[in-house]
């Protein structure tokens, strides 16, 4: 027993003087490992009488417990010491100047958003925002889209179960909004004409290629008043496109189309010149589709609580990401969302490149080329 007490004091002294975690672990293995000193003493218990086995076993367990506690305490001390040394060695000199190459950039989508708001703001449009998760009434039903409409199928639309405790019911589920048109209905529900708004924001559709992504940005516009005609729609969009592309003249044309929420409906094309290596907006022999538009369908006005016999209106929708691709020569939509710092450094804008009609929209193309 005296040898056990002596061994305990020796081990505790070794633990107390350990100056590194590795040294401490070596002490643990030497005494409590498979061939450690305390382990070897435990193996001798089988050769003793019952009384001796009980007495010695009790003492060995007490010694092991003291050694384990001592190792743990010393380990905490050494870990704190190593951490303090590491923190002291990694101290940062915050007096160093900021390096120019680390300057952040404004994303092209944010820049186009500013440009669109600046132009329509000058025209007297208000900006409205709404929820990304929308109910089917505002996203589909009120926009004259029946239950069997192809756009409502699950391969095109992201549905969300609004009650996880029950089986999924497509008719009752919420959706990730497929357009910002729902804000047209929400605005009509809260406000009587005259109405002049744009609704920019994120939208979601199940699609992915060079010109489509599952999440993209869109801006939709709505004007409602008495005696609104297709001529007002064409004049508004023509003025917008000229201001956006910063051109004095821009060829445009309107092709008949179909949208369930407008009647008549049209798609707007702008003139351009396409070559193998370049797309130039303006006078040329080619045409490029840029947006969809039309006169608001009477059913949509009724769904928003507005009398279609008294008021008329027009609506339009265009993709913010695609406008950025056209104006700044970005070939692939998917790169917008890949978080590549090199891409953002090339196509991004400096923080002071803000957009206004008086100060300039693109600031002479604030790109880093």
VOMI-13847 format. One record per residue (C-alpha): x, y, z; residue in one letter. Coordinates in steps of 0.25 Angstrom, whole numbers, plus 5000, padded with zeros to 4 digits. Layout:
REM residues N
XYZa;...
This chain:
REM residues 369
500050005000x;501250095003x;501750074989x;500350114983x;500450244991x;501850274987x;501450244972x;500250334973x;501050454978x;502050424967x;500950424956x;500350554962x;501650624962x;501950584948x;500550634944x;500750764951x;502050794944x;501550754930x;501850874921x;501050834908x;499850754904x;500750644897x;501550624910x;500250614918x;499750514909x;501050434910x;500850434925x;499450384924x;499850264914x;501050234923x;500150214935x;498750184930x;498950124916x;498849974913x;500249954919x;500250064929x;500750054943x;499350064949x;498849974939x;499849864942x;499549874957x;498049854954x;498449724947x;499049664959x;497749674967x;497349534961x;498449464969x;498049524983x;497149474993x;495749524993x;495949625005x;497249674999x;496649684985x;495549774991x;496449864999x;497549884988x;496449904977x;495750014985x;497150084987x;497450064972x;496150124968x;496350244977x;497750274972x;497250254957x;496150354960x;497150454966x;498050444954x;496950464944x;496450584951x;497850644952x;498050614937x;496750684933x;497150804942x;498550814936x;497950794922x;497050914924x;498251004929x;499150964917x;497950984907x;497751124912x;499251154912x;499351104897x;498051184893x;498651314899x;499951294892x;499251274879x;498451394880x;499651484884x;500351424872x;499251454862x;498951594867x;498451684855x;499051824853x;497751904851x;498452034848x;498851974834x;498152044823x;497051974815x;497651914802x;496951964789x;496851824783x;495851784794x;494851894791x;493451834790x;492551844777x;491051864775x;490451744768x;489851774754x;488451734758x;488551844769x;489051944759x;487851914749x;486851914761x;487352054764x;487252104749x;485852044747x;485352114760x;486052244756x;485352244742x;483952204747x;484052294759x;484252414750x;482952364742x;482252374755x;482152224759x;482152174773x;482952054778x;482251944785x;482751814791x;482151684796x;482351544801x;483151444794x;482251334799x;480951364793x;479551304794x;478951244781x;477851354780x;478751464779x;479751384770x;478751314761x;477251324763x;477151474764x;478051484751x;477051414743x;477851284743x;476951164745x;477251034752x;477650964740x;478551064735x;479951004731x;480751104739x;480051054752x;480650914750x;481750864759x;482750854749x;482751004747x;482351054761x;482951034775x;481850994785x;481950994800x;481050914809x;480351014818x;480050914828x;481150814831x;480250734840x;479350694828x;479650624815x;480050714804x;478850784797x;479250854784x;477950934784x;478250994798x;479751004797x;480451134797x;481451164785x;482751234784x;482251344775x;482451324760x;482351474757x;482151604765x;480751624759x;480151584772x;480451724777x;479551784766x;478351714773x;478851744787x;478951894783x;477651894776x;477051834789x;477551944798x;477552064788x;476552124779x;476952184765x;477752264761x;478852154763x;480252164757x;481252064763x;482351974760x;482651844768x;484051794767x;484551674774x;485051524774x;484151424767x;484351274766x;484051174755x;484551024753x;485551054741x;487051064739x;487851094727x;488751204721x;487551304721x;486651244733x;486951214747x;486051164759x;486151304765x;486151424757x;485751574758x;484551634752x;483851774752x;482451784748x;481651914746x;480151954747x;479452084743x;477952094746x;477052214743x;475952264735x;476152264720x;477452194720x;477752134706x;478752054699x;479452174694x;479752214708x;480452074710x;481252094697x;481752234701x;482152194715x;482952074711x;483552144699x;484052254708x;484552154718x;485352074708x;486052204702x;486352254716x;486852114721x;487752094709x;488152244708x;487752254694x;487152374687x;486352284677x;486052134678x;485252054668x;484151974675x;482951884671x;481851814678x;481451674674x;480051614678x;480151514689x;479351444700x;479451464715x;478251424724x;478251554732x;478251654720x;477351674708x;477851714698x;479251664701x;480551694694x;482051664694x;483051784692x;484251764683x;485351864682x;486251884670x;487651834670x;488851784662x;489351644664x;490651584659x;491451464663x;492151544674x;491351664678x;489851704681x;489651854679x;488351914684x;487752024675x;487652034660x;487851904652x;487251794644x;486851704656x;485851704667x;485951664682x;484851634691x;484951704704x;483551694711x;482151664712x;480951754714x;479551784711x;478251854716x;477751794729x;476651694728x;475351724733x;475351604742x;476651644749x;476051784752x;474851714758x;475651624766x;476351754772x;475051814775x;475051914764x;473951944754x;474451914740x;473251994734x;473852114740x;475352094740x;476352034731x;477852004732x;479051944726x;480151854732x;481551804728x;482651714733x;484051704730x;485251634736x;486351714743x;487351604741x;487151604726x;487251754725x;488551744732x;489051644722x;488651734710x;489151864716x;490451814721x;490751704712x;490651584722x;490551454714x;490051354724x;488951374735x;489451264744x;490751344747x;489851454754x;489651354766x;491051274767x;491651374777x;492951384768x;493751504773x;494551504760x;493251524752x;492651624762x;494051704761x;493851704746x;492351734744x;492151804758x;492051954761x;492752044771x;491952084783x;491852224778x;491252194765x;489752224768x;488752244758x;487852364755x;487352424742x;488052554745x;489352494749x;489352384739x;488852244740x;490152154736x;491152264740x;491852244726x;491752094729x;492352084743x;492851944739x;494251894743x;494651844729x;
